[in-house]
């Protein structure tokens, strides 16, 4: 079941938060299958993310650390484009 963690002690099913499945009249049965497939994939990805976020072994990265890492990668790529060896 997909849930939304409001706090460390409260777990509420997403359906209780008003999240509803994709509805409407699709253009074809194939489209219905595509929507259902995507919706299932999306919900699985959300569940994986929530599970990972709840894992005490998950390593969190600060915004500053992420920005420094990407700045270093950008600099290395620019150097490569300019023919310089990093």
MIGU-87190 format. One record per residue: residue number from 1; residue in three letters; z, x, y of N, C-alpha, C in turn. Coordinates in Angstrom, 1 decimal. Atoms other than C-alpha are relative to their C-alpha. Example, Ala and Ser with C-alpha at 12.3 -4.5 7.8 and 13.67 -1.06 7.14 Angstrom:
BEGIN
{n=1 | res=ALA | n_pz=0.0 | n_px=0.9 | n_py=-1.2 | ca_pz=7.8 | ca_px=12.3 | ca_py=-4.5 | c_pz=0.0 | c_px=0.9 | c_py=1.2};
{n=2 | res=SER | n_pz=0.0 | n_px=-0.9 | n_py=-1.1 | ca_pz=7.1 | ca_px=13.7 | ca_py=-1.1 | c_pz=0.8 | c_px=-0.8 | c_py=1.1};
END
This chain:
BEGIN
{n=1 | res=UNK | n_pz=0.0 | n_px=0.8 | n_py=-1.2 | ca_pz=0.0 | ca_px=0.0 | ca_py=0.0 | c_pz=0.0 | c_px=0.9 | c_py=1.2};
{n=2 | res=UNK | n_pz=0.1 | n_px=-0.7 | n_py=-1.3 | ca_pz=-0.9 | ca_px=1.3 | ca_py=3.5 | c_pz=1.2 | c_px=-0.5 | c_py=0.8};
{n=3 | res=UNK | n_pz=-1.1 | n_px=0.4 | n_py=-0.9 | ca_pz=2.1 | ca_px=1.3 | ca_py=5.8 | c_pz=-0.1 | c_px=0.7 | c_py=1.3};
{n=4 | res=UNK | n_pz=-0.1 | n_px=-0.7 | n_py=-1.3 | ca_pz=2.9 | ca_px=2.3 | ca_py=9.4 | c_pz=1.4 | c_px=0.3 | c_py=0.2};
{n=5 | res=UNK | n_pz=-1.4 | n_px=-0.4 | n_py=-0.1 | ca_pz=6.0 | ca_px=4.3 | ca_py=9.9 | c_pz=0.3 | c_px=-0.1 | c_py=1.5};
{n=6 | res=UNK | n_pz=-0.5 | n_px=0.2 | n_py=-1.4 | ca_pz=7.7 | ca_px=3.1 | ca_py=13.1 | c_pz=1.1 | c_px=1.0 | c_py=0.3};
{n=7 | res=UNK | n_pz=-1.1 | n_px=-1.0 | n_py=-0.2 | ca_pz=10.7 | ca_px=5.4 | ca_py=12.7 | c_pz=0.3 | c_px=0.6 | c_py=-1.4};
{n=8 | res=UNK | n_pz=-0.3 | n_px=-0.7 | n_py=1.3 | ca_pz=12.2 | ca_px=7.6 | ca_py=10.0 | c_pz=0.7 | c_px=-1.0 | c_py=-1.0};
{n=9 | res=UNK | n_pz=-0.6 | n_px=1.0 | n_py=0.9 | ca_pz=14.0 | ca_px=4.5 | ca_py=8.6 | c_pz=-0.7 | c_px=-1.3 | c_py=-0.2};
{n=10 | res=UNK | n_pz=0.7 | n_px=1.3 | n_py=0.1 | ca_pz=11.6 | ca_px=1.6 | ca_py=9.2 | c_pz=-1.4 | c_px=0.2 | c_py=-0.5};
{n=11 | res=UNK | n_pz=1.4 | n_px=0.0 | n_py=0.6 | ca_pz=8.4 | ca_px=1.1 | ca_py=7.1 | c_pz=-0.5 | c_px=-1.4 | c_py=0.0};
{n=12 | res=UNK | n_pz=0.5 | n_px=1.3 | n_py=-0.1 | ca_pz=6.3 | ca_px=-1.9 | ca_py=8.0 | c_pz=-1.4 | c_px=0.0 | c_py=-0.6};
{n=13 | res=UNK | n_pz=1.4 | n_px=0.1 | n_py=0.5 | ca_pz=3.2 | ca_px=-2.9 | ca_py=6.0 | c_pz=-1.0 | c_px=-0.2 | c_py=1.2};
{n=14 | res=UNK | n_pz=1.0 | n_px=0.1 | n_py=-1.0 | ca_pz=0.1 | ca_px=-2.6 | ca_py=8.2 | c_pz=-0.4 | c_px=-1.4 | c_py=0.2};
{n=15 | res=UNK | n_pz=0.4 | n_px=1.4 | n_py=-0.1 | ca_pz=-0.8 | ca_px=-6.2 | ca_py=7.5 | c_pz=1.0 | c_px=-0.8 | c_py=0.9};
{n=16 | res=UNK | n_pz=-1.0 | n_px=0.7 | n_py=-0.8 | ca_pz=2.4 | ca_px=-7.3 | ca_py=9.2 | c_pz=-0.1 | c_px=0.4 | c_py=1.5};
{n=17 | res=UNK | n_pz=0.2 | n_px=-0.5 | n_py=-1.4 | ca_pz=1.3 | ca_px=-5.4 | ca_py=12.4 | c_pz=-1.3 | c_px=-0.7 | c_py=0.6};
{n=18 | res=UNK | n_pz=1.2 | n_px=0.6 | n_py=-0.5 | ca_pz=-1.8 | ca_px=-7.6 | ca_py=12.7 | c_pz=-1.3 | c_px=0.6 | c_py=-0.3};
{n=19 | res=UNK | n_pz=1.2 | n_px=-0.7 | n_py=0.4 | ca_pz=-4.3 | ca_px=-5.2 | ca_py=11.2 | c_pz=-0.6 | c_px=-0.8 | c_py=-1.1};
{n=20 | res=UNK | n_pz=0.7 | n_px=0.9 | n_py=0.9 | ca_pz=-6.9 | ca_px=-7.3 | ca_py=9.4 | c_pz=-1.2 | c_px=0.7 | c_py=-0.6};
{n=21 | res=UNK | n_pz=1.2 | n_px=-0.6 | n_py=0.5 | ca_pz=-9.7 | ca_px=-6.3 | ca_py=7.1 | c_pz=-1.2 | c_px=-0.4 | c_py=0.8};
{n=22 | res=UNK | n_pz=1.2 | n_px=0.3 | n_py=-0.7 | ca_pz=-13.2 | ca_px=-6.2 | ca_py=8.4 | c_pz=-0.6 | c_px=-1.3 | c_py=-0.4};
{n=23 | res=UNK | n_pz=0.5 | n_px=1.3 | n_py=0.4 | ca_pz=-14.6 | ca_px=-9.7 | ca_py=8.6 | c_pz=-1.4 | c_px=-0.2 | c_py=0.7};
{n=24 | res=UNK | n_pz=1.3 | n_px=0.3 | n_py=-0.7 | ca_pz=-17.9 | ca_px=-11.3 | ca_py=9.7 | c_pz=-1.0 | c_px=-0.2 | c_py=-1.1};
{n=25 | res=UNK | n_pz=1.1 | n_px=0.3 | n_py=0.9 | ca_pz=-21.2 | ca_px=-12.1 | ca_py=8.1 | c_pz=-0.9 | c_px=1.3 | c_py=0.0};
{n=26 | res=UNK | n_pz=0.8 | n_px=-1.2 | n_py=0.0 | ca_pz=-22.9 | ca_px=-8.9 | ca_py=7.0 | c_pz=-1.5 | c_px=-0.4 | c_py=-0.2};
{n=27 | res=UNK | n_pz=1.5 | n_px=0.2 | n_py=0.1 | ca_pz=-26.7 | ca_px=-8.6 | ca_py=6.9 | c_pz=-0.4 | c_px=-0.2 | c_py=-1.4};
{n=28 | res=UNK | n_pz=0.4 | n_px=0.0 | n_py=1.4 | ca_pz=-26.9 | ca_px=-8.2 | ca_py=3.2 | c_pz=1.2 | c_px=0.3 | c_py=-0.9};
{n=29 | res=UNK | n_pz=-1.0 | n_px=-0.4 | n_py=1.0 | ca_pz=-24.8 | ca_px=-7.8 | ca_py=0.0 | c_pz=0.3 | c_px=1.5 | c_py=0.0};
{n=30 | res=UNK | n_pz=-0.1 | n_px=-1.4 | n_py=-0.1 | ca_pz=-25.5 | ca_px=-4.1 | ca_py=0.3 | c_pz=0.9 | c_px=0.4 | c_py=1.1};
{n=31 | res=UNK | n_pz=-0.9 | n_px=-0.2 | n_py=-1.2 | ca_pz=-23.9 | ca_px=-4.1 | ca_py=3.8 | c_pz=1.4 | c_px=-0.3 | c_py=-0.3};
{n=32 | res=UNK | n_pz=-1.4 | n_px=0.3 | n_py=0.4 | ca_pz=-20.8 | ca_px=-5.8 | ca_py=2.4 | c_pz=0.6 | c_px=1.1 | c_py=-0.8};
{n=33 | res=UNK | n_pz=-0.5 | n_px=-1.1 | n_py=0.8 | ca_pz=-20.5 | ca_px=-3.1 | ca_py=-0.2 | c_pz=0.3 | c_px=1.3 | c_py=0.9};
{n=34 | res=UNK | n_pz=-0.2 | n_px=-1.1 | n_py=-0.9 | ca_pz=-20.9 | ca_px=-0.4 | ca_py=2.5 | c_pz=1.3 | c_px=-0.2 | c_py=0.8};
{n=35 | res=UNK | n_pz=-1.2 | n_px=0.2 | n_py=-0.8 | ca_pz=-18.2 | ca_px=-2.0 | ca_py=4.7 | c_pz=1.2 | c_px=0.1 | c_py=-0.9};
{n=36 | res=UNK | n_pz=-1.2 | n_px=-0.1 | n_py=0.9 | ca_pz=-15.8 | ca_px=-2.4 | ca_py=1.7 | c_pz=0.2 | c_px=1.5 | c_py=-0.4};
{n=37 | res=UNK | n_pz=-0.1 | n_px=-1.4 | n_py=0.3 | ca_pz=-16.5 | ca_px=1.2 | ca_py=0.7 | c_pz=0.6 | c_px=0.8 | c_py=1.1};
{n=38 | res=UNK | n_pz=-0.5 | n_px=-0.7 | n_py=-1.2 | ca_pz=-15.9 | ca_px=2.5 | ca_py=4.2 | c_pz=1.5 | c_px=-0.3 | c_py=0.2};
{n=39 | res=UNK | n_pz=-1.4 | n_px=0.5 | n_py=-0.2 | ca_pz=-12.7 | ca_px=0.4 | ca_py=4.6 | c_pz=0.9 | c_px=0.6 | c_py=-1.0};
{n=40 | res=UNK | n_pz=-0.9 | n_px=-0.6 | n_py=1.1 | ca_pz=-11.3 | ca_px=1.7 | ca_py=1.3 | c_pz=0.2 | c_px=1.4 | c_py=0.3};
{n=41 | res=UNK | n_pz=-0.1 | n_px=-1.5 | n_py=-0.3 | ca_pz=-12.1 | ca_px=5.3 | ca_py=2.3 | c_pz=0.9 | c_px=0.2 | c_py=1.2};
{n=42 | res=UNK | n_pz=-0.8 | n_px=-0.1 | n_py=-1.2 | ca_pz=-10.6 | ca_px=4.8 | ca_py=5.7 | c_pz=1.5 | c_px=-0.2 | c_py=-0.3};
{n=43 | res=UNK | n_pz=-1.4 | n_px=0.3 | n_py=0.3 | ca_pz=-7.4 | ca_px=3.3 | ca_py=4.4 | c_pz=0.6 | c_px=1.1 | c_py=-0.9};
{n=44 | res=UNK | n_pz=-0.4 | n_px=-1.1 | n_py=0.8 | ca_pz=-7.1 | ca_px=6.1 | ca_py=1.8 | c_pz=0.3 | c_px=1.2 | c_py=0.9};
{n=45 | res=UNK | n_pz=-0.2 | n_px=-1.1 | n_py=-0.9 | ca_pz=-7.5 | ca_px=8.7 | ca_py=4.5 | c_pz=1.3 | c_px=-0.2 | c_py=0.9};
{n=46 | res=UNK | n_pz=-1.2 | n_px=0.3 | n_py=-0.7 | ca_pz=-4.8 | ca_px=7.0 | ca_py=6.6 | c_pz=1.3 | c_px=0.3 | c_py=-0.8};
{n=47 | res=UNK | n_pz=-1.2 | n_px=-0.2 | n_py=0.9 | ca_pz=-2.4 | ca_px=7.0 | ca_py=3.6 | c_pz=0.2 | c_px=1.5 | c_py=-0.2};
{n=48 | res=UNK | n_pz=-0.2 | n_px=-1.4 | n_py=0.2 | ca_pz=-3.1 | ca_px=10.7 | ca_py=3.0 | c_pz=0.6 | c_px=0.7 | c_py=1.2};
{n=49 | res=UNK | n_pz=-0.5 | n_px=-0.6 | n_py=-1.2 | ca_pz=-2.4 | ca_px=11.5 | ca_py=6.6 | c_pz=1.5 | c_px=-0.3 | c_py=0.1};
{n=50 | res=UNK | n_pz=-1.4 | n_px=0.4 | n_py=-0.2 | ca_pz=0.9 | ca_px=9.6 | ca_py=6.6 | c_pz=0.8 | c_px=0.7 | c_py=-1.1};
{n=51 | res=UNK | n_pz=-0.7 | n_px=-0.7 | n_py=1.0 | ca_pz=1.9 | ca_px=11.2 | ca_py=3.3 | c_pz=0.2 | c_px=1.5 | c_py=0.4};
{n=52 | res=UNK | n_pz=-0.1 | n_px=-1.4 | n_py=-0.5 | ca_pz=1.2 | ca_px=14.7 | ca_py=4.7 | c_pz=0.9 | c_px=0.1 | c_py=1.1};
{n=53 | res=UNK | n_pz=-0.9 | n_px=0.0 | n_py=-1.1 | ca_pz=3.0 | ca_px=13.9 | ca_py=7.9 | c_pz=1.5 | c_px=-0.1 | c_py=-0.4};
{n=54 | res=UNK | n_pz=-1.4 | n_px=0.2 | n_py=0.5 | ca_pz=6.1 | ca_px=12.8 | ca_py=5.9 | c_pz=0.5 | c_px=1.2 | c_py=-0.9};
{n=55 | res=UNK | n_pz=-0.3 | n_px=-1.2 | n_py=0.9 | ca_pz=6.0 | ca_px=16.0 | ca_py=3.7 | c_pz=0.9 | c_px=1.0 | c_py=0.8};
{n=56 | res=UNK | n_pz=-0.8 | n_px=-1.0 | n_py=-0.8 | ca_pz=8.9 | ca_px=18.3 | ca_py=4.8 | c_pz=-0.6 | c_px=1.4 | c_py=0.0};
{n=57 | res=UNK | n_pz=0.6 | n_px=-1.3 | n_py=0.0 | ca_pz=6.7 | ca_px=21.3 | ca_py=3.9 | c_pz=-1.2 | c_px=0.1 | c_py=0.9};
{n=58 | res=UNK | n_pz=1.1 | n_px=0.0 | n_py=-0.9 | ca_pz=4.0 | ca_px=20.3 | ca_py=6.4 | c_pz=0.3 | c_px=0.9 | c_py=1.2};
{n=59 | res=UNK | n_pz=-0.2 | n_px=-0.9 | n_py=-1.1 | ca_pz=3.5 | ca_px=23.0 | ca_py=9.0 | c_pz=-0.6 | c_px=-0.7 | c_py=1.2};
{n=60 | res=UNK | n_pz=0.5 | n_px=0.6 | n_py=-1.2 | ca_pz=3.2 | ca_px=21.5 | ca_py=12.5 | c_pz=-0.4 | c_px=1.1 | c_py=1.0};
{n=61 | res=UNK | n_pz=0.5 | n_px=-1.0 | n_py=-0.9 | ca_pz=1.2 | ca_px=23.4 | ca_py=15.1 | c_pz=0.1 | c_px=-0.6 | c_py=1.4};
{n=62 | res=UNK | n_pz=-0.2 | n_px=0.5 | n_py=-1.4 | ca_pz=2.1 | ca_px=23.1 | ca_py=18.8 | c_pz=-1.4 | c_px=0.0 | c_py=0.7};
{n=63 | res=UNK | n_pz=1.3 | n_px=0.1 | n_py=-0.8 | ca_pz=-0.6 | ca_px=22.3 | ca_py=21.4 | c_pz=-0.3 | c_px=1.4 | c_py=0.5};
{n=64 | res=UNK | n_pz=0.3 | n_px=-1.4 | n_py=-0.5 | ca_pz=-0.2 | ca_px=25.8 | ca_py=22.9 | c_pz=-0.6 | c_px=0.9 | c_py=-1.1};
{n=65 | res=UNK | n_pz=0.5 | n_px=-0.8 | n_py=1.1 | ca_pz=-0.7 | ca_px=27.4 | ca_py=19.5 | c_pz=-1.4 | c_px=-0.3 | c_py=-0.3};
{n=66 | res=UNK | n_pz=1.4 | n_px=0.4 | n_py=0.3 | ca_pz=-3.8 | ca_px=25.4 | ca_py=18.8 | c_pz=-0.9 | c_px=0.4 | c_py=1.1};
{n=67 | res=UNK | n_pz=0.8 | n_px=-0.4 | n_py=-1.1 | ca_pz=-5.2 | ca_px=26.1 | ca_py=22.3 | c_pz=-0.3 | c_px=1.5 | c_py=-0.1};
{n=68 | res=UNK | n_pz=0.2 | n_px=-1.5 | n_py=0.1 | ca_pz=-4.6 | ca_px=29.9 | ca_py=21.8 | c_pz=-1.0 | c_px=0.3 | c_py=-1.1};
{n=69 | res=UNK | n_pz=0.9 | n_px=-0.3 | n_py=1.1 | ca_pz=-6.3 | ca_px=29.8 | ca_py=18.4 | c_pz=-1.4 | c_px=-0.3 | c_py=0.3};
{n=70 | res=UNK | n_pz=1.4 | n_px=0.3 | n_py=-0.4 | ca_pz=-9.4 | ca_px=28.0 | ca_py=19.7 | c_pz=-0.5 | c_px=0.9 | c_py=1.0};
{n=71 | res=UNK | n_pz=0.5 | n_px=-1.0 | n_py=-1.0 | ca_pz=-9.6 | ca_px=30.3 | ca_py=22.7 | c_pz=-0.5 | c_px=1.3 | c_py=-0.7};
{n=72 | res=UNK | n_pz=0.4 | n_px=-1.3 | n_py=0.7 | ca_pz=-9.7 | ca_px=33.3 | ca_py=20.4 | c_pz=-1.3 | c_px=-0.2 | c_py=-0.8};
{n=73 | res=UNK | n_pz=1.3 | n_px=0.3 | n_py=0.7 | ca_pz=-12.4 | ca_px=31.6 | ca_py=18.2 | c_pz=-1.2 | c_px=-0.1 | c_py=0.9};
{n=74 | res=UNK | n_pz=1.0 | n_px=0.1 | n_py=-1.0 | ca_pz=-14.4 | ca_px=30.7 | ca_py=21.3 | c_pz=-0.5 | c_px=1.4 | c_py=0.5};
{n=75 | res=UNK | n_pz=0.3 | n_px=-1.3 | n_py=-0.4 | ca_pz=-14.2 | ca_px=34.3 | ca_py=22.5 | c_pz=-0.8 | c_px=0.8 | c_py=-1.0};
{n=76 | res=UNK | n_pz=0.7 | n_px=-0.7 | n_py=1.1 | ca_pz=-15.3 | ca_px=35.7 | ca_py=19.1 | c_pz=-1.4 | c_px=-0.5 | c_py=-0.1};
{n=77 | res=UNK | n_pz=1.4 | n_px=0.6 | n_py=0.1 | ca_pz=-18.3 | ca_px=33.3 | ca_py=19.0 | c_pz=-0.8 | c_px=0.4 | c_py=1.2};
{n=78 | res=UNK | n_pz=0.7 | n_px=-0.5 | n_py=-1.1 | ca_pz=-19.3 | ca_px=34.2 | ca_py=22.5 | c_pz=-0.4 | c_px=1.4 | c_py=-0.1};
{n=79 | res=UNK | n_pz=0.3 | n_px=-1.5 | n_py=0.2 | ca_pz=-19.1 | ca_px=37.9 | ca_py=21.7 | c_pz=-1.1 | c_px=0.1 | c_py=-1.0};
{n=80 | res=UNK | n_pz=1.0 | n_px=-0.1 | n_py=1.0 | ca_pz=-21.2 | ca_px=37.3 | ca_py=18.6 | c_pz=-1.4 | c_px=-0.4 | c_py=0.6};
{n=81 | res=UNK | n_pz=1.2 | n_px=0.5 | n_py=-0.6 | ca_pz=-23.8 | ca_px=35.4 | ca_py=20.6 | c_pz=-0.6 | c_px=1.1 | c_py=1.0};
{n=82 | res=UNK | n_pz=0.4 | n_px=-1.1 | n_py=-0.9 | ca_pz=-23.9 | ca_px=38.3 | ca_py=23.1 | c_pz=-0.3 | c_px=1.3 | c_py=-0.7};
{n=83 | res=UNK | n_pz=0.3 | n_px=-1.2 | n_py=0.8 | ca_pz=-24.4 | ca_px=40.8 | ca_py=20.3 | c_pz=1.1 | c_px=1.0 | c_py=0.0};
{n=84 | res=UNK | n_pz=-1.1 | n_px=-0.9 | n_py=0.0 | ca_pz=-21.0 | ca_px=42.3 | ca_py=20.7 | c_pz=0.8 | c_px=-0.1 | c_py=-1.3};
{n=85 | res=UNK | n_pz=-0.8 | n_px=0.1 | n_py=1.3 | ca_pz=-18.8 | ca_px=43.2 | ca_py=17.7 | c_pz=1.4 | c_px=-0.3 | c_py=0.4};
{n=86 | res=UNK | n_pz=-1.4 | n_px=0.4 | n_py=-0.3 | ca_pz=-15.5 | ca_px=41.5 | ca_py=17.8 | c_pz=1.0 | c_px=0.8 | c_py=-0.7};
END
